[in-house]
Amino acid sequence: MIELKNISKGFNGRSILSNVSTSFEKGHVNLVIGGSGSGKTVMMKCMVGLVEVDSGEIIYDGKQFSGLSRKERKPFRQEIGMVFQGGALFDSLNVEQNVMFPLSMFTNQTLEEKLERVNFCLRRVNLVNSNKLSPSELSGGMKKRVAIARAIATKPDYLFCDEPNSGLDPRTSIVIDNLLKEITEEYNITTIMNTHDMNSVLEVGDKILFLHQGKKWWEGTVEDILRTENQELNDFIFASKLAKGIKKH
Amino acid sequence: MKEMFTRPEKYSLYWKQFIRELNNFGWGSLGIVALTSVFMGAVITIQTIYNLVNPLVPMTAVGIVARDSIILEFSPTMMSLVLAGKIGSSIASEIGTMRVSEQIDALEIMGINSSAYLVLPKIFAAIFIFPFVVIISMFLGIFGGWVAGTAAGVISSTDYIMGIQDSFVPFNITFAIIKTLTFAYLITTVSAYQGYYTGGGALEVGQSSTNAVVYSSILILIFDYVLTQLILT
């Protein structure tokens, strides 16, 4: 479980996150939703330590994470996997080398053991016979799947996904969503996903946190969303006529 | 800088990076270095002969002038300027692209010291390989002068070869290597800095790349003067 206690962050005197408190449960897909500029990405970067919070606490399974030095955070790092918006695959490495990279860096496994794990992870994300392809040869959906395979290679306890569906067609988005859901439940990971995608909200979200103007505006489950009277949340989620129709029924 | 010089997470991966950079910086630069060196050596020789109007000055002076110009200035400084253009822009754009495409963030998330992993092997590779490149450039420059002078029939092969052997000062090579090592450090650190702190997108990567070449070149010229003043006077 990851707990956030009153975290705030600003840049150049402008507040981006303001007193956000919440918790993300293990074995669940926790979604963070909100419009562009609502502070989702900054919150995720604070949670993984890429950006330091101005105030507040971030706690991983009872252990303090915020305020630690790079060295002190090292044990946490190897428990964290992250899927970036664009995949962030290393251009100079092929698919196999990308997935193997964290294993080579942090384990003393033999090449055979590493290859076995790489092939397992690639099979898990439904990517076979792609080991020798370079990132430039992959489609958007394949890049995301390689990024997921890399993120789970070291068997992390916490998986962060920053808009994993952006730029993907609806069908591929659903594939990625379901994959993340399955992996979360299978390995009992704490998954936190930033998304704009309403299919994700309705399909895979166990818990949903809605950020608005850098503040926690609402949190609850999919069932709660369908019943909520929160104006900003309804405007965000049910923006289209089709979505409004779904809400009515 | 302090963060960069920390203990590597895994020596074998840093070593792999070091070998990759050696190949990029050494083998990858050889073509442009060879071409530039041969032609510059040729031009230096022809121009020296053209300016040598006093019949009392022996033709062996052409070899001496070509050799010293190439060893003292042309190979270490001019080649470093060429390498600043080729390698400096490549380092800045590679690291800059990694920054804007979140690859550096991905390294940090994994707990890897990204500045050390990306920059340190480049610095060591440049410091190791640049002296060899510059020594090759010296040989090719002097060879280019010999080819141009003898092919044009303006100097005999004997005069040129006697000239390049006459009053040779071995310390000049040491001085050239000292300059080269300094320039190698400047090119890699300045370019890596420009790339690492790139913000924005493709446009900023281009700007970082340009800045890397411009700042490296300016620093090379300044340090060329400072080192010459300190060591040769």
Interface residues (C-beta under 8 A of the other chain):
Chain A: K45 V48 G49 L50 R70 R73 K74 R77 Q78 I80 G81 M82 F84 Q85 G86 A88 L89 F90 D91 S92 F101 P102 S104 M105 F106 F160
Chain B: E3 E9 K10 S12 L13 R20 T97 M98 S101 E102 Q103 D105 A106 E108 I109 M110 G111 I112 N113
